[in-house]
Amino acid sequence: MEIKSVDDLTAFSSDKATKNLFVTGEHCRVTLWCLESGQSIEPHIHAGDHFWSIQEGEGYYLDGEKEHKVNAGQMIFAPEGEPHGMRAVTKMTFISVSAG
């Protein structure tokens, strides 16, 4: 078992989106992403389903074809094989759970 505070994992970089690993289990990985305004994670594809929970800020979820406005309190599910990415409009954090 692991217990950590989101505040303890929150760290931003002016250079690029920051990926702060919480835990890697046998079947999933949990990460806190921190993006400054204007930073992005380009749409990409890899194995496993993905769940994202926006904790702070607003931006656009990128599915490879369209941009979908998202903000704090919203959740996103991307099944395996679906392109997924994010572009921050404001300072933004989101929790990513990757299965597989």
C-alpha positions as CSV (number, residue, x, y, z in Angstrom):
1,M,0.0,0.0,0.0
2,E,1.1,3.5,-0.7
3,I,-0.4,6.8,0.5
4,K,0.9,10.2,-0.8
5,S,-0.5,13.7,-1.0
6,V,-1.1,15.2,-4.4
7,D,0.6,18.3,-3.1
8,D,3.8,16.3,-2.5
9,L,3.8,15.1,-6.1
10,T,3.0,18.5,-7.7
11,A,6.0,19.9,-9.5
12,F,6.0,22.1,-12.6
13,S,8.8,22.8,-15.1
14,S,9.0,25.8,-17.4
15,D,10.6,23.5,-20.0
16,K,7.9,20.9,-20.6
17,A,5.0,19.0,-19.1
18,T,6.1,17.2,-16.0
19,K,5.3,13.5,-15.3
20,N,5.4,12.7,-11.6
21,L,5.0,9.0,-10.9
22,F,2.9,8.0,-7.9
23,V,3.0,4.2,-8.2
24,T,3.6,1.4,-10.7
25,G,1.7,-1.8,-10.0
26,E,1.4,-5.1,-11.7
27,H,-1.5,-4.0,-13.9
28,C,-1.5,-0.2,-13.8
29,R,0.6,3.0,-13.4
30,V,-0.6,6.2,-11.6
31,T,0.9,9.5,-12.6
32,L,0.3,13.2,-11.7
33,W,0.9,15.3,-14.8
34,C,1.7,19.0,-14.3
35,L,1.5,21.4,-17.2
36,E,2.2,25.2,-17.3
37,S,-0.1,27.3,-19.6
38,G,0.7,26.5,-23.2
39,Q,2.5,23.2,-22.6
40,S,1.2,20.1,-24.2
41,I,1.5,16.3,-24.5
42,E,1.2,15.5,-28.2
43,P,-1.4,12.8,-29.1
44,H,0.1,9.4,-28.9
45,I,-1.0,5.7,-28.8
46,H,0.2,2.9,-26.6
47,A,-1.0,-0.3,-25.0
48,G,-3.6,-0.3,-22.3
49,D,-6.7,1.8,-21.4
50,H,-6.2,5.3,-19.9
51,F,-8.2,7.3,-17.4
52,W,-7.5,11.0,-16.7
53,S,-9.0,13.1,-13.9
54,I,-8.5,16.8,-14.2
55,Q,-7.5,18.2,-10.8
56,E,-6.7,21.9,-11.6
57,G,-7.0,24.2,-14.5
58,E,-8.4,24.0,-18.0
59,G,-7.1,22.9,-21.4
60,Y,-7.9,20.7,-24.4
61,Y,-8.0,16.9,-24.6
62,L,-6.4,15.9,-28.0
63,D,-7.8,12.8,-29.6
64,G,-5.7,13.0,-32.8
65,E,-8.5,14.6,-34.8
66,K,-10.3,17.0,-32.5
67,E,-9.7,19.2,-29.5
68,H,-12.2,18.8,-26.6
69,K,-12.3,21.6,-23.9
70,V,-11.8,20.1,-20.4
71,N,-11.4,21.6,-16.9
72,A,-11.1,20.7,-13.3
73,G,-13.5,18.1,-12.1
74,Q,-13.9,16.4,-15.5
75,M,-12.7,12.8,-16.2
76,I,-11.6,11.3,-19.5
77,F,-11.4,7.6,-20.6
78,A,-9.4,6.6,-23.6
79,P,-9.5,3.0,-24.6
80,E,-6.4,1.1,-25.7
81,G,-5.3,2.2,-29.2
82,E,-7.0,5.6,-29.1
83,P,-4.8,8.6,-29.6
84,H,-4.7,10.8,-26.5
85,G,-2.9,14.1,-25.5
86,M,-3.4,17.3,-23.7
87,R,-2.8,21.0,-24.2
88,A,-3.0,23.3,-21.2
89,V,-4.7,26.7,-21.5
90,T,-4.0,27.5,-17.8
91,K,-1.7,25.9,-15.3
92,M,-3.1,22.4,-15.1
93,T,-2.7,19.1,-13.2
94,F,-4.3,15.8,-13.9
95,I,-4.1,12.3,-12.6
96,S,-3.4,9.6,-15.2
97,V,-4.2,5.9,-14.5
98,S,-2.7,3.6,-17.3
99,A,-3.8,0.0,-17.4
100,G,-1.9,-2.8,-19.0
